[in-house]
């Protein structure tokens, strides 16, 4: 039982650390993009292009018959 609590505590600690780093990087990136509108526009066009290409790929992908 003690081993379970130790493992749970370690898992919570690692999860908290990773989530904190994600929040800090996202906040820093948001500040960077707000200060530089050209980067924000570039990022939007890039993501729009990637999502558009994915949509075309999904629309033109032929379904394969499942093996019987």
mmCIF file of the N, C-alpha and C atoms, coordinates in Angstrom:
data_MODEL
# 
_entry.id   MODEL 
# 
loop_
_atom_site.group_PDB 
_atom_site.id 
_atom_site.type_symbol 
_atom_site.label_atom_id 
_atom_site.label_alt_id 
_atom_site.label_comp_id 
_atom_site.label_asym_id 
_atom_site.label_entity_id 
_atom_site.label_seq_id 
_atom_site.pdbx_PDB_ins_code 
_atom_site.Cartn_x 
_atom_site.Cartn_y 
_atom_site.Cartn_z 
_atom_site.occupancy 
_atom_site.B_iso_or_equiv 
_atom_site.pdbx_formal_charge 
_atom_site.auth_seq_id 
_atom_site.auth_comp_id 
_atom_site.auth_asym_id 
_atom_site.auth_atom_id 
_atom_site.pdbx_PDB_model_num 
ATOM 1   N N  . UNK A 1 1  ? 0.830   -1.196  0.000   1.00 0.00 ? 1  UNK A N  1 
ATOM 2   C CA . UNK A 1 1  ? 0.000   0.000   0.000   1.00 0.00 ? 1  UNK A CA 1 
ATOM 3   C C  . UNK A 1 1  ? 0.875   1.260   0.000   1.00 0.00 ? 1  UNK A C  1 
ATOM 4   N N  . UNK A 1 2  ? 1.943   1.214   0.750   1.00 0.00 ? 2  UNK A N  1 
ATOM 5   C CA . UNK A 1 2  ? 2.855   2.362   0.791   1.00 0.00 ? 2  UNK A CA 1 
ATOM 6   C C  . UNK A 1 2  ? 3.479   2.594   -0.586  1.00 0.00 ? 2  UNK A C  1 
ATOM 7   N N  . UNK A 1 3  ? 3.769   1.499   -1.280  1.00 0.00 ? 3  UNK A N  1 
ATOM 8   C CA . UNK A 1 3  ? 4.335   1.611   -2.616  1.00 0.00 ? 3  UNK A CA 1 
ATOM 9   C C  . UNK A 1 3  ? 3.339   2.303   -3.564  1.00 0.00 ? 3  UNK A C  1 
ATOM 10  N N  . UNK A 1 4  ? 2.058   2.004   -3.428  1.00 0.00 ? 4  UNK A N  1 
ATOM 11  C CA . UNK A 1 4  ? 1.034   2.645   -4.255  1.00 0.00 ? 4  UNK A CA 1 
ATOM 12  C C  . UNK A 1 4  ? 0.952   4.138   -4.003  1.00 0.00 ? 4  UNK A C  1 
ATOM 13  N N  . UNK A 1 5  ? 1.036   4.535   -2.735  1.00 0.00 ? 5  UNK A N  1 
ATOM 14  C CA . UNK A 1 5  ? 1.006   5.965   -2.407  1.00 0.00 ? 5  UNK A CA 1 
ATOM 15  C C  . UNK A 1 5  ? 2.264   6.669   -2.934  1.00 0.00 ? 5  UNK A C  1 
ATOM 16  N N  . UNK A 1 6  ? 3.400   5.999   -2.846  1.00 0.00 ? 6  UNK A N  1 
ATOM 17  C CA . UNK A 1 6  ? 4.645   6.585   -3.353  1.00 0.00 ? 6  UNK A CA 1 
ATOM 18  C C  . UNK A 1 6  ? 4.561   6.764   -4.863  1.00 0.00 ? 6  UNK A C  1 
ATOM 19  N N  . UNK A 1 7  ? 4.099   5.737   -5.561  1.00 0.00 ? 7  UNK A N  1 
ATOM 20  C CA . UNK A 1 7  ? 3.967   5.832   -7.017  1.00 0.00 ? 7  UNK A CA 1 
ATOM 21  C C  . UNK A 1 7  ? 2.955   6.911   -7.401  1.00 0.00 ? 7  UNK A C  1 
ATOM 22  N N  . UNK A 1 8  ? 1.849   6.975   -6.686  1.00 0.00 ? 8  UNK A N  1 
ATOM 23  C CA . UNK A 1 8  ? 0.849   8.016   -6.946  1.00 0.00 ? 8  UNK A CA 1 
ATOM 24  C C  . UNK A 1 8  ? 1.412   9.407   -6.725  1.00 0.00 ? 8  UNK A C  1 
ATOM 25  N N  . UNK A 1 9  ? 2.189   9.575   -5.662  1.00 0.00 ? 9  UNK A N  1 
ATOM 26  C CA . UNK A 1 9  ? 2.805   10.871  -5.382  1.00 0.00 ? 9  UNK A CA 1 
ATOM 27  C C  . UNK A 1 9  ? 3.787   11.278  -6.462  1.00 0.00 ? 9  UNK A C  1 
ATOM 28  N N  . UNK A 1 10 ? 4.569   10.303  -6.930  1.00 0.00 ? 10 UNK A N  1 
ATOM 29  C CA . UNK A 1 10 ? 5.517   10.589  -8.008  1.00 0.00 ? 10 UNK A CA 1 
ATOM 30  C C  . UNK A 1 10 ? 4.762   10.977  -9.275  1.00 0.00 ? 10 UNK A C  1 
ATOM 31  N N  . UNK A 1 11 ? 3.708   10.239  -9.581  1.00 0.00 ? 11 UNK A N  1 
ATOM 32  C CA . UNK A 1 11 ? 2.904   10.537  -10.778 1.00 0.00 ? 11 UNK A CA 1 
ATOM 33  C C  . UNK A 1 11 ? 2.299   11.938  -10.707 1.00 0.00 ? 11 UNK A C  1 
ATOM 34  N N  . UNK A 1 12 ? 1.778   12.300  -9.550  1.00 0.00 ? 12 UNK A N  1 
ATOM 35  C CA . UNK A 1 12 ? 1.205   13.639  -9.374  1.00 0.00 ? 12 UNK A CA 1 
ATOM 36  C C  . UNK A 1 12 ? 2.278   14.707  -9.531  1.00 0.00 ? 12 UNK A C  1 
ATOM 37  N N  . UNK A 1 13 ? 3.452   14.471  -8.972  1.00 0.00 ? 13 UNK A N  1 
ATOM 38  C CA . UNK A 1 13 ? 4.548   15.436  -9.080  1.00 0.00 ? 13 UNK A CA 1 
ATOM 39  C C  . UNK A 1 13 ? 5.005   15.636  -10.517 1.00 0.00 ? 13 UNK A C  1 
ATOM 40  N N  . UNK A 1 14 ? 5.174   14.537  -11.239 1.00 0.00 ? 14 UNK A N  1 
ATOM 41  C CA . UNK A 1 14 ? 5.593   14.628  -12.640 1.00 0.00 ? 14 UNK A CA 1 
ATOM 42  C C  . UNK A 1 14 ? 4.518   15.321  -13.468 1.00 0.00 ? 14 UNK A C  1 
ATOM 43  N N  . UNK A 1 15 ? 3.264   14.946  -13.258 1.00 0.00 ? 15 UNK A N  1 
ATOM 44  C CA . UNK A 1 15 ? 2.156   15.542  -14.001 1.00 0.00 ? 15 UNK A CA 1 
ATOM 45  C C  . UNK A 1 15 ? 2.066   17.046  -13.730 1.00 0.00 ? 15 UNK A C  1 
ATOM 46  N N  . UNK A 1 16 ? 2.202   17.428  -12.492 1.00 0.00 ? 16 UNK A N  1 
ATOM 47  C CA . UNK A 1 16 ? 2.150   18.842  -12.132 1.00 0.00 ? 16 UNK A CA 1 
ATOM 48  C C  . UNK A 1 16 ? 3.283   19.613  -12.808 1.00 0.00 ? 16 UNK A C  1 
ATOM 49  N N  . UNK A 1 17 ? 4.481   19.047  -12.816 1.00 0.00 ? 17 UNK A N  1 
ATOM 50  C CA . UNK A 1 17 ? 5.631   19.706  -13.428 1.00 0.00 ? 17 UNK A CA 1 
ATOM 51  C C  . UNK A 1 17 ? 5.437   19.874  -14.933 1.00 0.00 ? 17 UNK A C  1 
ATOM 52  N N  . UNK A 1 18 ? 4.994   18.816  -15.608 1.00 0.00 ? 18 UNK A N  1 
ATOM 53  C CA . UNK A 1 18 ? 4.791   18.875  -17.056 1.00 0.00 ? 18 UNK A CA 1 
ATOM 54  C C  . UNK A 1 18 ? 3.701   19.887  -17.394 1.00 0.00 ? 18 UNK A C  1 
ATOM 55  N N  . UNK A 1 19 ? 2.596   19.858  -16.669 1.00 0.00 ? 19 UNK A N  1 
ATOM 56  C CA . UNK A 1 19 ? 1.508   20.808  -16.944 1.00 0.00 ? 19 UNK A CA 1 
ATOM 57  C C  . UNK A 1 19 ? 1.947   22.248  -16.690 1.00 0.00 ? 19 UNK A C  1 
ATOM 58  N N  . UNK A 1 20 ? 2.751   22.469  -15.656 1.00 0.00 ? 20 UNK A N  1 
ATOM 59  C CA . UNK A 1 20 ? 3.260   23.804  -15.371 1.00 0.00 ? 20 UNK A CA 1 
ATOM 60  C C  . UNK A 1 20 ? 4.144   24.290  -16.514 1.00 0.00 ? 20 UNK A C  1 
ATOM 61  N N  . UNK A 1 21 ? 5.002   23.425  -17.026 1.00 0.00 ? 21 UNK A N  1 
ATOM 62  C CA . UNK A 1 21 ? 5.862   23.809  -18.149 1.00 0.00 ? 21 UNK A CA 1 
ATOM 63  C C  . UNK A 1 21 ? 5.040   24.124  -19.400 1.00 0.00 ? 21 UNK A C  1 
ATOM 64  N N  . UNK A 1 22 ? 4.000   23.348  -19.643 1.00 0.00 ? 22 UNK A N  1 
ATOM 65  C CA . UNK A 1 22 ? 3.139   23.603  -20.809 1.00 0.00 ? 22 UNK A CA 1 
ATOM 66  C C  . UNK A 1 22 ? 2.470   24.972  -20.681 1.00 0.00 ? 22 UNK A C  1 
ATOM 67  N N  . UNK A 1 23 ? 1.983   25.289  -19.501 1.00 0.00 ? 23 UNK A N  1 
ATOM 68  C CA . UNK A 1 23 ? 1.322   26.584  -19.275 1.00 0.00 ? 23 UNK A CA 1 
ATOM 69  C C  . UNK A 1 23 ? 2.318   27.733  -19.447 1.00 0.00 ? 23 UNK A C  1 
ATOM 70  N N  . UNK A 1 24 ? 3.524   27.578  -18.924 1.00 0.00 ? 24 UNK A N  1 
ATOM 71  C CA . UNK A 1 24 ? 4.515   28.640  -19.034 1.00 0.00 ? 24 UNK A CA 1 
ATOM 72  C C  . UNK A 1 24 ? 4.945   28.858  -20.487 1.00 0.00 ? 24 UNK A C  1 
ATOM 73  N N  . UNK A 1 25 ? 5.151   27.784  -21.233 1.00 0.00 ? 25 UNK A N  1 
ATOM 74  C CA . UNK A 1 25 ? 5.531   27.916  -22.643 1.00 0.00 ? 25 UNK A CA 1 
ATOM 75  C C  . UNK A 1 25 ? 4.389   28.540  -23.438 1.00 0.00 ? 25 UNK A C  1 
ATOM 76  N N  . UNK A 1 26 ? 3.149   28.122  -23.173 1.00 0.00 ? 26 UNK A N  1 
ATOM 77  C CA . UNK A 1 26 ? 1.999   28.686  -23.892 1.00 0.00 ? 26 UNK A CA 1 
ATOM 78  C C  . UNK A 1 26 ? 1.863   30.180  -23.593 1.00 0.00 ? 26 UNK A C  1 
ATOM 79  N N  . UNK A 1 27 ? 2.055   30.571  -22.355 1.00 0.00 ? 27 UNK A N  1 
ATOM 80  C CA . UNK A 1 27 ? 1.971   31.991  -22.002 1.00 0.00 ? 27 UNK A CA 1 
ATOM 81  C C  . UNK A 1 27 ? 3.062   32.808  -22.662 1.00 0.00 ? 27 UNK A C  1 
ATOM 82  N N  . UNK A 1 28 ? 4.272   32.272  -22.681 1.00 0.00 ? 28 UNK A N  1 
ATOM 83  C CA . UNK A 1 28 ? 5.383   32.960  -23.330 1.00 0.00 ? 28 UNK A CA 1 
ATOM 84  C C  . UNK A 1 28 ? 5.145   33.093  -24.827 1.00 0.00 ? 28 UNK A C  1 
ATOM 85  N N  . UNK A 1 29 ? 4.669   32.014  -25.438 1.00 0.00 ? 29 UNK A N  1 
ATOM 86  C CA . UNK A 1 29 ? 4.394   32.038  -26.870 1.00 0.00 ? 29 UNK A CA 1 
ATOM 87  C C  . UNK A 1 29 ? 3.270   33.018  -27.195 1.00 0.00 ? 29 UNK A C  1 
ATOM 88  N N  . UNK A 1 30 ? 2.237   33.063  -26.360 1.00 0.00 ? 30 UNK A N  1 
ATOM 89  C CA . UNK A 1 30 ? 1.138   34.006  -26.577 1.00 0.00 ? 30 UNK A CA 1 
ATOM 90  C C  . UNK A 1 30 ? 1.645   35.444  -26.501 1.00 0.00 ? 30 UNK A C  1 
ATOM 91  N N  . UNK A 1 31 ? 2.489   35.728  -25.529 1.00 0.00 ? 31 UNK A N  1 
ATOM 92  C CA . UNK A 1 31 ? 3.070   37.069  -25.421 1.00 0.00 ? 31 UNK A CA 1 
ATOM 93  C C  . UNK A 1 31 ? 3.918   37.425  -26.625 1.00 0.00 ? 31 UNK A C  1 
ATOM 94  N N  . UNK A 1 32 ? 4.685   36.444  -27.118 1.00 0.00 ? 32 UNK A N  1 
ATOM 95  C CA . UNK A 1 32 ? 5.502   36.650  -28.309 1.00 0.00 ? 32 UNK A CA 1 
ATOM 96  C C  . UNK A 1 32 ? 4.630   36.975  -29.519 1.00 0.00 ? 32 UNK A C  1 
ATOM 97  N N  . UNK A 1 33 ? 3.540   36.218  -29.691 1.00 0.00 ? 33 UNK A N  1 
ATOM 98  C CA . UNK A 1 33 ? 2.679   36.425  -30.853 1.00 0.00 ? 33 UNK A CA 1 
ATOM 99  C C  . UNK A 1 33 ? 1.901   37.735  -30.768 1.00 0.00 ? 33 UNK A C  1 
ATOM 100 N N  . UNK A 1 34 ? 1.504   38.145  -29.577 1.00 0.00 ? 34 UNK A N  1 
ATOM 101 C CA . UNK A 1 34 ? 0.785   39.412  -29.412 1.00 0.00 ? 34 UNK A CA 1 
ATOM 102 C C  . UNK A 1 34 ? 1.700   40.587  -29.756 1.00 0.00 ? 34 UNK A C  1 
ATOM 103 N N  . UNK A 1 35 ? 2.961   40.480  -29.379 1.00 0.00 ? 35 UNK A N  1 
ATOM 104 C CA . UNK A 1 35 ? 3.902   41.573  -29.636 1.00 0.00 ? 35 UNK A CA 1 
ATOM 105 C C  . UNK A 1 35 ? 4.322   41.638  -31.094 1.00 0.00 ? 35 UNK A C  1 
ATOM 106 N N  . UNK A 1 36 ? 4.138   40.543  -31.836 1.00 0.00 ? 36 UNK A N  1 
ATOM 107 C CA . UNK A 1 36 ? 4.558   40.497  -33.238 1.00 0.00 ? 36 UNK A CA 1 
ATOM 108 C C  . UNK A 1 36 ? 3.403   40.007  -34.115 1.00 0.00 ? 36 UNK A C  1 
ATOM 109 N N  . UNK A 1 37 ? 2.564   40.921  -34.589 1.00 0.00 ? 37 UNK A N  1 
ATOM 110 C CA . UNK A 1 37 ? 1.387   40.522  -35.373 1.00 0.00 ? 37 UNK A CA 1 
ATOM 111 C C  . UNK A 1 37 ? 1.730   39.753  -36.657 1.00 0.00 ? 37 UNK A C  1 
ATOM 112 N N  . UNK A 1 38 ? 2.865   40.023  -37.251 1.00 0.00 ? 38 UNK A N  1 
ATOM 113 C CA . UNK A 1 38 ? 3.245   39.311  -38.471 1.00 0.00 ? 38 UNK A CA 1 
ATOM 114 C C  . UNK A 1 38 ? 3.447   37.816  -38.186 1.00 0.00 ? 38 UNK A C  1 
ATOM 115 N N  . UNK A 1 39 ? 4.056   37.482  -37.053 1.00 0.00 ? 39 UNK A N  1 
ATOM 116 C CA . UNK A 1 39 ? 4.236   36.082  -36.671 1.00 0.00 ? 39 UNK A CA 1 
ATOM 117 C C  . UNK A 1 39 ? 2.895   35.408  -36.441 1.00 0.00 ? 39 UNK A C  1 
ATOM 118 N N  . UNK A 1 40 ? 1.979   36.128  -35.821 1.00 0.00 ? 40 UNK A N  1 
ATOM 119 C CA . UNK A 1 40 ? 0.641   35.582  -35.579 1.00 0.00 ? 40 UNK A CA 1 
ATOM 120 C C  . UNK A 1 40 ? -0.066  35.296  -36.902 1.00 0.00 ? 40 UNK A C  1 
ATOM 121 N N  . UNK A 1 41 ? 0.021   36.209  -37.841 1.00 0.00 ? 41 UNK A N  1 
ATOM 122 C CA . UNK A 1 41 ? -0.588  36.012  -39.150 1.00 0.00 ? 41 UNK A CA 1 
ATOM 123 C C  . UNK A 1 41 ? 0.064   34.837  -39.879 1.00 0.00 ? 41 UNK A C  1 
ATOM 124 N N  . UNK A 1 42 ? 1.388   34.744  -39.816 1.00 0.00 ? 42 UNK A N  1 
ATOM 125 C CA . UNK A 1 42 ? 2.106   33.636  -40.450 1.00 0.00 ? 42 UNK A CA 1 
ATOM 126 C C  . UNK A 1 42 ? 1.683   32.305  -39.847 1.00 0.00 ? 42 UNK A C  1 
ATOM 127 N N  . UNK A 1 43 ? 1.566   32.264  -38.533 1.00 0.00 ? 43 UNK A N  1 
ATOM 128 C CA . UNK A 1 43 ? 1.161   31.037  -37.848 1.00 0.00 ? 43 UNK A CA 1 
ATOM 129 C C  . UNK A 1 43 ? -0.255  30.640  -38.255 1.00 0.00 ? 43 UNK A C  1 
ATOM 130 N N  . UNK A 1 44 ? -1.139  31.612  -38.395 1.00 0.00 ? 44 UNK A N  1 
ATOM 131 C CA . UNK A 1 44 ? -2.521  31.319  -38.798 1.00 0.00 ? 44 UNK A CA 1 
ATOM 132 C C  . UNK A 1 44 ? -2.581  30.765  -40.217 1.00 0.00 ? 44 UNK A C  1 
ATOM 133 N N  . UNK A 1 45 ? -1.830  31.374  -41.145 1.00 0.00 ? 45 UNK A N  1 
ATOM 134 C CA . UNK A 1 45 ? -1.809  30.879  -42.515 1.00 0.00 ? 45 UNK A CA 1 
ATOM 135 C C  . UNK A 1 45 ? -1.188  29.485  -42.590 1.00 0.00 ? 45 UNK A C  1 
ATOM 136 N N  . UNK A 1 46 ? -0.140  29.271  -41.831 1.00 0.00 ? 46 UNK A N  1 
ATOM 137 C CA . UNK A 1 46 ? 0.518   27.966  -41.827 1.00 0.00 ? 46 UNK A CA 1 
ATOM 138 C C  . UNK A 1 46 ? -0.425  26.884  -41.306 1.00 0.00 ? 46 UNK A C  1 
ATOM 139 N N  . UNK A 1 47 ? -1.083  27.137  -40.194 1.00 0.00 ? 47 UNK A N  1 
ATOM 140 C CA . UNK A 1 47 ? -2.012  26.149  -39.637 1.00 0.00 ? 47 UNK A CA 1 
ATOM 141 C C  . UNK A 1 47 ? -3.215  25.952  -40.550 1.00 0.00 ? 47 UNK A C  1 
ATOM 142 N N  . UNK A 1 48 ? -3.693  27.027  -41.173 1.00 0.00 ? 48 UNK A N  1 
ATOM 143 C CA . UNK A 1 48 ? -4.795  26.902  -42.118 1.00 0.00 ? 48 UNK A CA 1 
ATOM 144 C C  . UNK A 1 48 ? -4.406  26.045  -43.308 1.00 0.00 ? 48 UNK A C  1 
ATOM 145 N N  . UNK A 1 49 ? -3.183  26.216  -43.786 1.00 0.00 ? 49 UNK A N  1 
ATOM 146 C CA . UNK A 1 49 ? -2.702  25.403  -44.908 1.00 0.00 ? 49 UNK A CA 1 
ATOM 147 C C  . UNK A 1 49 ? -2.587  23.935  -44.519 1.00 0.00 ? 49 UNK A C  1 
ATOM 148 N N  . UNK A 1 50 ? -2.048  23.674  -43.321 1.00 0.00 ? 50 UNK A N  1 
ATOM 149 C CA . UNK A 1 50 ? -1.909  22.290  -42.859 1.00 0.00 ? 50 UNK A CA 1 
ATOM 150 C C  . UNK A 1 50 ? -3.278  21.642  -42.698 1.00 0.00 ? 50 UNK A C  1 
ATOM 151 N N  . UNK A 1 51 ? -4.214  22.341  -42.092 1.00 0.00 ? 51 UNK A N  1 
ATOM 152 C CA . UNK A 1 51 ? -5.548  21.779  -41.899 1.00 0.00 ? 51 UNK A CA 1 
ATOM 153 C C  . UNK A 1 51 ? -6.280  21.615  -43.233 1.00 0.00 ? 51 UNK A C  1 
ATOM 154 N N  . UNK A 1 52 ? -6.088  22.561  -44.152 1.00 0.00 ? 52 UNK A N  1 
ATOM 155 C CA . UNK A 1 52 ? -6.691  22.434  -45.473 1.00 0.00 ? 52 UNK A CA 1 
ATOM 156 C C  . UNK A 1 52 ? -6.133  21.231  -46.228 1.00 0.00 ? 52 UNK A C  1 
ATOM 157 N N  . UNK A 1 53 ? -4.813  21.023  -46.155 1.00 0.00 ? 53 UNK A N  1 
ATOM 158 C CA . UNK A 1 53 ? -4.202  19.861  -46.804 1.00 0.00 ? 53 UNK A CA 1 
ATOM 159 C C  . UNK A 1 53 ? -4.710  18.565  -46.186 1.00 0.00 ? 53 UNK A C  1 
ATOM 160 N N  . UNK A 1 54 ? -4.868  18.552  -44.890 1.00 0.00 ? 54 UNK A N  1 
ATOM 161 C CA . UNK A 1 54 ? -5.408  17.368  -44.217 1.00 0.00 ? 54 UNK A CA 1 
ATOM 162 C C  . UNK A 1 54 ? -6.840  17.103  -44.657 1.00 0.00 ? 54 UNK A C  1 
ATOM 163 N N  . UNK A 1 55 ? -7.641  18.148  -44.810 1.00 0.00 ? 55 UNK A N  1 
ATOM 164 C CA . UNK A 1 55 ? -9.027  17.990  -45.265 1.00 0.00 ? 55 UNK A CA 1 
ATOM 165 C C  . UNK A 1 55 ? -9.072  17.417  -46.677 1.00 0.00 ? 55 UNK A C  1 
ATOM 166 N N  . UNK A 1 56 ? -8.197  17.916  -47.551 1.00 0.00 ? 56 UNK A N  1 
ATOM 167 C CA . UNK A 1 56 ? -8.144  17.390  -48.921 1.00 0.00 ? 56 UNK A CA 1 
ATOM 168 C C  . UNK A 1 56 ? -7.716  15.930  -48.901 1.00 0.00 ? 56 UNK A C  1 
ATOM 169 N N  . UNK A 1 57 ? -6.730  15.606  -48.086 1.00 0.00 ? 57 UNK A N  1 
ATOM 170 C CA . UNK A 1 57 ? -6.260  14.220  -47.982 1.00 0.00 ? 57 UNK A CA 1 
ATOM 171 C C  . UNK A 1 57 ? -7.379  13.301  -47.493 1.00 0.00 ? 57 UNK A C  1 
ATOM 172 N N  . UNK A 1 58 ? -8.114  13.724  -46.496 1.00 0.00 ? 58 UNK A N  1 
ATOM 173 C CA . UNK A 1 58 ? -9.216  12.909  -45.977 1.00 0.00 ? 58 UNK A CA 1 
ATOM 174 C C  . UNK A 1 58 ? -10.338 12.786  -47.002 1.00 0.00 ? 58 UNK A C  1 
ATOM 175 N N  . UNK A 1 59 ? -10.599 13.844  -47.743 1.00 0.00 ? 59 UNK A N  1 
ATOM 176 C CA . UNK A 1 59 ? -11.682 13.810  -48.723 1.00 0.00 ? 59 UNK A CA 1 
ATOM 177 C C  . UNK A 1 59 ? -11.343 12.921  -49.918 1.00 0.00 ? 59 UNK A C  1 
ATOM 178 N N  . UNK A 1 60 ? -10.062 12.842  -50.264 1.00 0.00 ? 60 UNK A N  1 
ATOM 179 C CA . UNK A 1 60 ? -9.675  12.062  -51.430 1.00 0.00 ? 60 UNK A CA 1 
ATOM 180 C C  . UNK A 1 60 ? -9.171  10.669  -51.085 1.00 0.00 ? 60 UNK A C  1 
ATOM 181 N N  . UNK A 1 61 ? -9.095  10.351  -49.822 1.00 0.00 ? 61 UNK A N  1 
ATOM 182 C CA . UNK A 1 61 ? -8.613  9.039   -49.390 1.00 0.00 ? 61 UNK A CA 1 
ATOM 183 C C  . UNK A 1 61 ? -9.686  7.991   -49.671 1.00 0.00 ? 61 UNK A C  1 
ATOM 184 N N  . UNK A 1 62 ? -9.312  6.942   -50.351 1.00 0.00 ? 62 UNK A N  1 
ATOM 185 C CA . UNK A 1 62 ? -10.249 5.877   -50.662 1.00 0.00 ? 62 UNK A CA 1 
ATOM 186 C C  . UNK A 1 62 ? -10.295 4.887   -49.515 1.00 0.00 ? 62 UNK A C  1 
ATOM 187 N N  . UNK A 1 63 ? -11.498 4.507   -49.140 1.00 0.00 ? 63 UNK A N  1 
ATOM 188 C CA . UNK A 1 63 ? -11.664 3.548   -48.053 1.00 0.00 ? 63 UNK A CA 1 
ATOM 189 C C  . UNK A 1 63 ? -11.234 2.162   -48.541 1.00 0.00 ? 63 UNK A C  1 
ATOM 190 N N  . UNK A 1 64 ? -10.442 1.499   -47.741 1.00 0.00 ? 64 UNK A N  1 
ATOM 191 C CA . UNK A 1 64 ? -10.018 0.149   -48.072 1.00 0.00 ? 64 UNK A CA 1 
ATOM 192 C C  . UNK A 1 64 ? -10.999 -0.848  -47.486 1.00 0.00 ? 64 UNK A C  1 
ATOM 193 N N  . UNK A 1 65 ? -11.365 -1.869  -48.244 1.00 0.00 ? 65 UNK A N  1 
ATOM 194 C CA . UNK A 1 65 ? -12.280 -2.870  -47.674 1.00 0.00 ? 65 UNK A CA 1 
ATOM 195 C C  . UNK A 1 65 ? -11.573 -3.642  -46.564 1.00 0.00 ? 65 UNK A C  1 
ATOM 196 N N  . UNK A 1 66 ? -12.318 -3.918  -45.522 1.00 0.00 ? 66 UNK A N  1 
ATOM 197 C CA . UNK A 1 66 ? -11.727 -4.660  -44.408 1.00 0.00 ? 66 UNK A CA 1 
ATOM 198 C C  . UNK A 1 66 ? -11.636 -6.136  -44.777 1.00 0.00 ? 66 UNK A C  1 
ATOM 199 N N  . UNK A 1 67 ? -10.567 -6.776  -44.335 1.00 0.00 ? 67 UNK A N  1 
ATOM 200 C CA . UNK A 1 67 ? -10.415 -8.204  -44.660 1.00 0.00 ? 67 UNK A CA 1 
ATOM 201 C C  . UNK A 1 67 ? -11.481 -9.031  -43.961 1.00 0.00 ? 67 UNK A C  1 
ATOM 202 N N  . UNK A 1 68 ? -11.984 -10.027 -44.651 1.00 0.00 ? 68 UNK A N  1 
ATOM 203 C CA . UNK A 1 68 ? -13.065 -10.861 -44.096 1.00 0.00 ? 68 UNK A CA 1 
ATOM 204 C C  . UNK A 1 68 ? -12.553 -11.923 -43.174 1.00 0.00 ? 68 UNK A C  1 
# 
